[in-house]
Amino acid sequence: MAIVSLPVSAGDTALATQYNNSRLDAIRAGRTFVVAPSGGDYATIALAMAAASEGDTIYVKSGTYSSVGAITCKSGVTLIGENKTNTILDGVMLDIVGTFRGNSGTITLTNADATVTGDASQFSTDSVAAGDILCVPSLGLTIEVSSVTNETALELVSPFEGETIATLSYYIINAHKNILIENFTFQDDNSTLGVIELENCTNITIRNNIFDPTGASSDDFVQSNTESSNILIENNLIKNGQYGADFTSNDFNISFINNTVINCNRGFSAGGTSSNVIVSNNIINGCDIGIYTIGTAIVSNNIINGSDGQGILVGGNSNVISGNIVLKSGSRGMDLSGVSDSSIINNIVKESKLEGIHLSTCNQNVISGNVCNDNTTEGIELTTCDNNILTSNQCNNNSGTGILIDNAAADKNVVGNNIALNNTTANFTDNGTSTSSSNNITA
């Protein structure tokens, strides 16, 4: 695997913490060329690169450097700087050979061009081979993975924990697979799309990143507009953006797991005809809508607190909504519309401004084992819903009705073995048609 490396500092200690012993031994075994305005081995990076070969290191001392024409970064040559603040490549074009491993922490590129295409707004690689690693530097540039074949296993990773992308525009990952993005901090973002935008991608893992803009952002952390699949988004901290993740068109096998989302428009959103969606074990606080799915989804074991609107908003068929804790929603705790053949089981929904669980035009679902207490209107309400089973739910201390079958268009629902006590309007009201009710505790 070809590597052009820009590690965090020149010291052996920092190198040892970021690279394994074999990489460190390779650096020590090679020669070191010092580039400096005066007193170094070379005055320019181009001359040092011309003299270097695989295993060598080019150490660039503080100063501002420019270049006429492209500098071809050779495979296996390490390029590091003395100090990121004072080691500046101004308007330099780096022609990358093989893998480019960041400039993070040691060199700053200003008005720089690091692509083989000559597009100064992009930062990409040429001739990336399977298994190569692309470590993205801290630049205010668009980073576009545009030359990777569908068979390439590519990793976009920070070579050291907590690397900060200060003014990144966005990643575009188009028609690729087997890509890993991890360990970055996205501090500020200026795009109008997603920070990470997926287009026709498969086998993408996005994990252990932080998206924390310096102010409120209009951007999604992850966005997919065109049919991506096998996407895993896990263990990220996402704050102050638009959507934590937004899938809008025929995406499938999407997993959003163990993330923390704070103060976004939506914590997670899967619209269109997305299918096989898993949203599990996330903490979502202070979002307008916590989780939104249309399609086939498993939404389980999430904690959703303080949503301005619904905690969970679901459409589509064959869903499993289980084990979630939904607290203090500004609208309905859980809002299901047009849902069929689904299980809504063992959720806790409390202190919603409207109903705890509301179903509209939903048929042949099981609503069981839920606790819907202390909501401002109903605990559980069914409107124009047929052939549903409500069993073993607790609906207590709600300001409206504990369990409400709302209208005559609600037909052939089964309501049994529920507990509905101390509700203000009524404990159980059946306005439906042919409702079967038995063994409920309502007084």
VEXDREN-2710 file (C-alpha; in Angstrom, 1 decimal):
% VEXDREN-2710
k/r/px/py/pz
1/MET/0.0/0.0/0.0
2/ALA/1.4/3.4/-1.0
3/ILE/1.6/6.0/1.7
4/VAL/2.4/9.7/1.7
5/SER/2.2/10.6/5.3
6/LEU/1.7/13.9/7.1
7/PRO/1.6/12.8/10.8
8/VAL/0.9/14.9/13.8
9/SER/4.5/16.0/14.7
10/ALA/8.1/15.2/14.0
11/GLY/8.8/13.7/17.3
12/ASP/9.2/10.0/17.7
13/THR/6.7/10.0/20.6
14/ALA/3.9/11.5/18.6
15/LEU/4.7/9.2/15.6
16/ALA/4.6/6.2/17.9
17/THR/1.2/7.0/19.2
18/GLN/-0.3/7.3/15.7
19/TYR/1.4/4.7/13.7
20/ASN/2.3/1.1/14.4
21/ASN/5.9/0.0/15.0
22/SER/6.5/-1.2/11.5
23/ARG/5.7/2.2/10.1
24/LEU/7.9/3.9/12.6
25/ASP/10.8/1.5/11.9
26/ALA/10.4/2.3/8.2
27/ILE/10.6/6.0/8.8
28/ARG/13.7/5.6/11.0
29/ALA/15.4/3.4/8.5
30/GLY/15.1/6.0/5.7
31/ARG/16.9/9.3/5.3
32/THR/15.6/12.7/6.5
33/PHE/15.7/15.8/4.3
34/VAL/15.3/19.1/6.0
35/VAL/13.5/21.9/4.0
36/ALA/14.1/25.4/5.3
37/PRO/14.2/28.9/3.9
38/SER/17.9/28.8/4.9
39/GLY/20.2/26.3/6.5
40/GLY/18.4/23.2/5.4
41/ASP/19.2/20.4/2.9
42/TYR/16.9/22.0/0.4
43/ALA/15.0/25.3/0.1
44/THR/12.0/23.8/-1.6
45/ILE/9.8/20.7/-1.1
46/ALA/10.0/19.9/-4.8
47/LEU/13.8/19.5/-4.7
48/ALA/13.6/17.4/-1.5
49/MET/10.9/15.2/-3.0
50/ALA/13.0/14.7/-6.1
51/ALA/15.9/13.4/-4.0
52/ALA/13.7/11.3/-1.7
53/SER/12.7/7.6/-2.1
54/GLU/10.4/5.2/-0.3
55/GLY/11.1/5.2/3.4
56/ASP/12.5/8.7/3.5
57/THR/11.1/11.7/5.5
58/ILE/10.9/15.3/4.4
59/TYR/10.8/17.6/7.4
60/VAL/9.6/21.1/6.5
61/LYS/10.7/23.8/9.0
62/SER/8.6/26.8/9.7
63/GLY/8.1/29.2/6.8
64/THR/5.8/29.9/3.9
65/TYR/6.6/27.9/0.8
66/SER/5.3/28.2/-2.8
67/SER/5.9/26.2/-5.9
68/VAL/5.9/26.6/-9.7
69/GLY/4.1/23.5/-11.1
70/ALA/3.0/20.4/-9.2
71/ILE/5.0/18.6/-6.6
72/THR/4.8/14.9/-7.1
73/CYS/4.5/13.2/-3.7
74/LYS/6.2/9.9/-4.0
75/SER/4.9/6.7/-2.6
76/GLY/6.2/5.9/0.8
77/VAL/7.7/9.3/1.4
78/THR/6.7/11.0/4.7
79/LEU/6.0/14.7/4.6
80/ILE/5.8/16.5/7.9
81/GLY/6.0/20.0/9.1
82/GLU/7.6/21.7/12.1
83/ASN/4.5/23.6/13.2
84/LYS/1.0/23.8/11.6
85/THR/0.6/27.5/12.4
86/ASN/3.9/28.5/10.9
87/THR/4.6/25.9/8.3
88/ILE/2.5/27.0/5.3
89/LEU/2.2/25.8/1.7
90/ASP/0.8/28.7/-0.2
91/GLY/-0.7/27.9/-3.5
92/VAL/1.1/24.6/-3.8
93/MET/-0.2/21.8/-6.0
94/LEU/0.5/18.4/-4.6
95/ASP/0.3/15.6/-7.2
96/ILE/-0.6/12.6/-5.1
97/VAL/0.8/9.2/-5.9
98/GLY/-0.9/6.3/-4.1
99/THR/-2.3/7.2/-0.7
100/PHE/-2.2/10.7/0.9
101/ARG/-2.1/10.6/4.7
102/GLY/-3.2/14.1/5.7
103/ASN/-1.3/17.2/6.7
104/SER/-3.1/17.2/10.0
105/GLY/-1.3/19.0/12.8
106/THR/1.9/19.9/11.1
107/ILE/1.3/21.7/7.8
108/THR/-1.3/24.2/6.7
109/LEU/-2.3/24.5/3.0
110/THR/-3.4/28.0/2.0
111/ASN/-5.0/28.6/-1.4
112/ALA/-3.7/25.1/-2.1
113/ASP/-4.5/22.6/-4.7
114/ALA/-4.0/19.0/-3.8
115/THR/-5.7/17.2/-6.6
116/VAL/-4.5/15.8/-9.8
117/THR/-7.4/17.4/-11.7
118/GLY/-6.2/20.9/-11.0
119/ASP/-9.5/21.9/-9.3
120/ALA/-8.5/24.1/-6.4
121/SER/-11.8/23.4/-4.6
122/GLN/-11.3/19.7/-4.2
123/PHE/-9.1/17.4/-2.3
124/SER/-8.9/13.9/-3.7
125/THR/-6.6/11.1/-4.7
126/ASP/-5.5/9.4/-7.9
127/SER/-4.9/5.7/-8.5
128/VAL/-6.2/4.6/-5.1
129/ALA/-5.6/0.9/-4.6
130/ALA/-7.7/-1.6/-2.6
131/GLY/-6.9/-1.3/1.1
132/ASP/-5.4/2.2/0.8
133/ILE/-6.1/4.8/3.5
134/LEU/-7.0/8.4/2.8
135/CYS/-6.5/10.5/5.9
136/VAL/-8.2/13.8/5.4
137/PRO/-6.5/17.0/6.5
138/SER/-7.9/20.1/8.2
139/LEU/-8.6/22.4/5.3
140/GLY/-11.4/24.6/4.3
141/LEU/-11.8/22.7/1.1
142/THR/-14.3/20.4/-0.5
143/ILE/-13.2/16.8/-0.1
144/GLU/-14.4/14.6/-3.0
145/VAL/-13.8/10.9/-3.3
146/SER/-14.0/10.8/-7.0
147/SER/-11.4/8.4/-8.4
148/VAL/-12.1/5.3/-6.3
149/THR/-13.4/2.2/-8.2
150/ASN/-16.4/0.3/-6.8
151/GLU/-14.1/-2.5/-5.7
152/THR/-11.8/-0.3/-3.6
153/ALA/-11.7/-0.7/0.2
154/LEU/-11.1/2.9/1.2
155/GLU/-10.8/4.4/4.7
156/LEU/-11.2/8.0/5.4
157/VAL/-9.9/8.2/8.9
158/SER/-8.3/10.6/11.3
159/PRO/-4.8/9.2/12.0
160/PHE/-5.2/10.5/15.5
161/GLU/-8.2/10.7/17.8
162/GLY/-10.2/13.9/17.7
163/GLU/-8.8/15.4/14.5
164/THR/-10.7/18.7/13.8
165/ILE/-12.2/19.6/10.5
166/ALA/-12.5/23.4/11.1
167/THR/-14.3/24.7/8.0
168/LEU/-15.0/21.6/5.9
169/SER/-17.5/22.1/3.0
170/TYR/-18.6/18.5/2.5
171/TYR/-17.7/15.0/1.5
172/ILE/-19.3/13.6/-1.7
173/ILE/-19.1/9.9/-1.9
174/ASN/-20.6/8.8/-5.2
175/ALA/-21.2/5.2/-6.4
176/HIS/-18.5/3.7/-4.2
177/LYS/-18.5/0.9/-1.6
178/ASN/-16.4/-0.3/1.4
179/ILE/-15.6/3.2/2.8
180/LEU/-14.9/4.0/6.5
181/ILE/-15.1/7.5/8.0
182/GLU/-14.1/7.7/11.6
183/ASN/-12.6/9.8/14.4
184/PHE/-13.1/13.3/13.0
185/THR/-14.5/16.3/14.7
186/PHE/-16.5/18.5/12.3
187/GLN/-16.4/21.8/14.0
188/ASP/-17.9/24.1/11.4
189/ASP/-19.6/23.6/8.1
190/ASN/-20.5/25.8/5.2
191/SER/-22.3/23.5/2.8
192/THR/-26.0/23.5/1.9
193/LEU/-26.1/19.7/1.7
194/GLY/-24.9/17.1/4.1
195/VAL/-21.5/17.1/5.7
196/ILE/-21.2/13.5/4.4
197/GLU/-23.3/13.1/1.3
198/LEU/-23.8/9.5/0.0
199/GLU/-24.9/8.9/-3.6
200/ASN/-25.5/5.3/-4.8
201/CYS/-23.1/3.9/-2.2
202/THR/-22.9/0.6/-0.4
203/ASN/-21.0/-0.7/2.6
204/ILE/-20.3/2.6/4.2
205/THR/-19.3/2.9/7.9
206/ILE/-19.4/6.3/9.7
207/ARG/-18.4/6.0/13.3
208/ASN/-16.8/7.7/16.3
209/ASN/-17.1/11.2/14.8
210/ILE/-18.2/14.5/16.3
211/PHE/-20.3/17.0/14.4
212/ASP/-20.4/20.2/16.5
213/PRO/-20.7/23.4/14.5
214/THR/-19.7/26.6/16.2
215/GLY/-23.3/27.8/15.7
216/ALA/-26.6/26.4/14.5
217/SER/-26.1/24.7/11.1
218/SER/-28.5/24.1/8.3
219/ASP/-26.7/20.9/7.3
220/ASP/-27.3/17.2/7.8
221/PHE/-24.4/15.2/9.3
222/VAL/-25.2/12.4/6.8
223/GLN/-27.4/12.7/3.8
224/SER/-28.3/10.3/1.1
225/ASN/-30.5/11.3/-1.9
226/THR/-30.0/8.3/-4.2
227/GLU/-30.4/4.7/-3.2
228/SER/-27.5/3.9/-0.9
229/SER/-27.4/0.6/1.0
230/ASN/-25.6/-1.2/3.8
231/ILE/-24.9/2.0/5.7
232/LEU/-23.8/1.9/9.4
233/ILE/-23.7/5.1/11.4
234/GLU/-22.7/4.4/14.9
235/ASN/-21.2/6.0/18.0
236/ASN/-21.3/9.6/16.7
237/LEU/-22.0/12.8/18.6
238/ILE/-24.1/15.1/16.5
239/LYS/-25.1/18.6/17.6
240/ASN/-26.8/21.7/16.4
241/GLY/-27.4/20.5/12.8
242/GLN/-30.4/19.9/10.5
243/TYR/-30.7/16.1/10.6
244/GLY/-28.5/13.6/12.3
245/ALA/-28.9/11.4/9.3
246/ASP/-31.3/11.9/6.4
247/PHE/-32.2/9.1/3.9
248/THR/-34.7/10.2/1.3
249/SER/-34.9/7.8/-1.6
250/ASN/-35.1/4.0/-1.7
251/ASP/-32.2/3.4/0.7
252/PHE/-32.1/0.0/2.4
253/ASN/-30.1/-1.8/5.1
254/ILE/-29.5/1.4/7.1
255/SER/-28.4/1.2/10.7
256/PHE/-28.2/4.2/13.0
257/ILE/-27.0/2.9/16.3
258/ASN/-25.5/4.2/19.6
259/ASN/-25.4/7.8/18.4
260/THR/-26.1/10.9/20.5
261/VAL/-28.0/13.7/18.7
262/ILE/-28.7/17.0/20.4
263/ASN/-30.6/20.1/19.2
264/CYS/-31.1/19.1/15.6
265/ASN/-34.2/19.4/13.4
266/ARG/-34.5/15.6/13.3
267/GLY/-32.4/13.1/15.0
268/PHE/-32.8/10.5/12.3
269/SER/-35.0/10.5/9.1
270/ALA/-35.6/7.8/6.6
271/GLY/-38.2/8.8/4.0
272/GLY/-39.1/7.7/0.5
273/THR/-39.3/3.9/0.3
274/SER/-36.4/3.2/2.6
275/SER/-36.5/-0.4/4.0
276/ASN/-34.7/-2.6/6.5
277/VAL/-33.9/0.4/8.6
278/ILE/-32.6/-0.1/12.2
279/VAL/-32.6/2.8/14.6
280/SER/-31.4/1.5/18.0
281/ASN/-29.9/2.5/21.3
282/ASN/-29.6/6.2/20.4
283/ILE/-29.9/9.2/22.7
284/ILE/-31.8/12.0/21.1
285/ASN/-32.4/15.3/23.0
286/GLY/-34.0/18.6/22.1
287/CYS/-34.7/17.8/18.4
288/ASP/-37.9/19.0/16.5
289/ILE/-38.6/15.3/15.7
290/GLY/-36.7/12.6/17.3
291/ILE/-37.0/9.7/14.8
292/TYR/-38.9/9.7/11.5
293/THR/-39.3/6.6/9.3
294/ILE/-41.4/5.7/6.3
295/GLY/-40.9/2.1/5.1
296/THR/-39.9/-0.9/7.1
297/ALA/-38.0/-0.1/10.3
298/ILE/-36.9/-1.4/13.6
299/VAL/-36.9/1.4/16.1
300/SER/-35.8/0.1/19.5
301/ASN/-34.3/1.0/22.8
302/ASN/-33.8/4.7/22.0
303/ILE/-34.1/7.5/24.6
304/ILE/-35.8/10.6/23.2
305/ASN/-36.3/13.6/25.4
306/GLY/-37.7/17.0/24.9
307/SER/-38.6/16.9/21.2
308/ASP/-40.4/20.1/20.0
309/GLY/-42.7/17.9/17.9
310/GLN/-43.2/14.1/17.9
311/GLY/-40.7/11.9/19.6
312/ILE/-41.2/9.1/17.1
313/LEU/-43.1/9.6/13.7
314/VAL/-43.6/6.4/11.7
315/GLY/-45.3/5.3/8.5
316/GLY/-45.2/2.1/6.4
317/ASN/-45.6/-1.5/7.2
318/SER/-44.0/-4.3/9.1
319/ASN/-42.3/-2.1/11.7
320/VAL/-41.1/-3.0/15.1
321/ILE/-41.3/-0.1/17.6
322/SER/-40.0/-1.4/20.9
323/GLY/-38.3/-0.6/24.2
324/ASN/-38.1/3.1/23.5
325/ILE/-38.3/5.8/26.2
326/VAL/-40.0/9.0/24.9
327/LEU/-40.3/11.9/27.3
328/LYS/-41.7/15.4/27.2
329/SER/-42.5/15.6/23.5
330/GLY/-44.0/18.9/22.4
331/SER/-46.6/17.0/20.3
332/ARG/-47.4/13.3/20.3
333/GLY/-44.9/11.0/21.9
334/MET/-45.3/8.4/19.2
335/ASP/-47.3/9.2/16.0
336/LEU/-48.1/6.4/13.6
337/SER/-49.9/7.0/10.4
338/GLY/-50.8/4.4/7.7
339/VAL/-49.0/1.7/9.6
340/SER/-49.9/-2.0/9.2
341/ASP/-48.7/-5.3/10.4
342/SER/-46.4/-3.7/13.0
343/SER/-45.6/-4.2/16.6
344/ILE/-45.6/-1.3/19.0
345/ILE/-44.5/-3.0/22.2
346/ASN/-42.9/-2.2/25.6
347/ASN/-42.4/1.5/25.1
348/ILE/-42.5/4.2/27.8
349/VAL/-44.1/7.4/26.7
350/LYS/-44.7/10.1/29.3
351/GLU/-45.4/13.9/29.6
352/SER/-46.2/14.5/25.9
353/LYS/-48.1/17.7/25.1
354/LEU/-50.6/15.6/23.1
355/GLU/-51.3/11.9/23.0
356/GLY/-48.7/9.4/24.3
357/ILE/-49.3/7.0/21.4
358/HIS/-51.5/8.0/18.5
359/LEU/-52.5/5.8/15.5
360/SER/-54.3/7.0/12.5
361/THR/-55.5/4.8/9.6
362/CYS/-53.4/1.9/11.0
363/ASN/-54.5/-1.7/10.6
364/GLN/-53.6/-5.1/12.0
365/ASN/-51.0/-3.9/14.5
366/VAL/-50.2/-5.1/18.0
367/ILE/-49.9/-2.4/20.6
368/SER/-48.8/-4.2/23.8
369/GLY/-46.9/-3.6/27.0
370/ASN/-46.6/0.1/26.7
371/VAL/-46.6/2.6/29.5
372/CYS/-48.4/5.9/28.5
373/ASN/-48.7/8.0/31.6
374/ASP/-48.9/11.7/32.4
375/ASN/-49.6/12.9/28.9
376/THR/-51.5/16.1/28.3
377/THR/-54.3/14.5/26.2
378/GLU/-54.8/10.7/25.7
379/GLY/-52.6/7.9/26.7
380/ILE/-53.4/5.8/23.6
381/GLU/-55.7/6.9/20.8
382/LEU/-56.9/5.1/17.7
383/THR/-58.5/7.1/14.9
384/THR/-59.9/5.2/11.8
385/CYS/-58.0/2.1/12.7
386/ASP/-59.1/-1.5/12.0
387/ASN/-58.3/-4.9/13.4
388/ASN/-55.6/-3.8/15.9
389/ILE/-54.9/-5.5/19.2
390/LEU/-54.4/-3.4/22.3
391/THR/-53.2/-5.5/25.2
392/SER/-51.4/-5.2/28.5
393/ASN/-50.8/-1.4/28.3
394/GLN/-50.8/1.0/31.2
395/CYS/-52.4/4.4/30.6
396/ASN/-52.6/6.3/33.8
397/ASN/-52.8/9.9/35.0
398/ASN/-53.3/11.4/31.6
399/SER/-55.2/14.7/31.3
400/GLY/-57.5/13.3/28.6
401/THR/-58.7/9.7/28.2
402/GLY/-56.5/6.7/29.1
403/ILE/-57.5/4.6/26.0
404/LEU/-59.6/6.2/23.3
405/ILE/-61.1/4.4/20.3
406/ASP/-62.0/7.7/18.6
407/ASN/-64.6/7.2/15.9
408/ALA/-67.0/4.7/14.2
409/ALA/-64.5/4.3/11.4
410/ALA/-62.4/2.4/13.9
411/ASP/-63.6/-1.2/13.3
412/LYS/-63.0/-4.6/14.9
413/ASN/-60.2/-3.6/17.3
414/VAL/-59.5/-5.8/20.3
415/VAL/-58.8/-4.1/23.7
416/GLY/-57.9/-6.4/26.5
417/ASN/-56.0/-6.7/29.8
418/ASN/-55.1/-3.0/29.9
419/ILE/-54.8/-0.8/33.0
420/ALA/-56.3/2.7/32.6
421/LEU/-56.7/4.6/35.9
422/ASN/-56.8/8.2/37.2
423/ASN/-57.2/9.8/33.8
424/THR/-59.0/13.1/33.8
425/THR/-61.6/12.8/31.0
426/ALA/-62.2/9.0/31.1
427/ASN/-60.2/5.9/31.6
428/PHE/-61.5/4.0/28.5
429/THR/-63.8/5.4/25.8
430/ASP/-65.0/3.2/22.9
431/ASN/-66.5/5.1/20.0
432/GLY/-65.6/2.5/17.5
433/THR/-67.5/-0.2/15.6
434/SER/-67.4/-3.9/16.7
435/THR/-64.8/-3.4/19.3
436/SER/-63.9/-6.4/21.5
437/SER/-63.1/-5.3/25.0
438/SER/-62.3/-7.6/28.0
439/ASN/-60.4/-7.8/31.2
440/ASN/-59.4/-4.1/31.3
441/ILE/-58.9/-2.4/34.7
442/THR/-60.5/1.0/34.4
443/ALA/-61.8/1.6/37.9
END
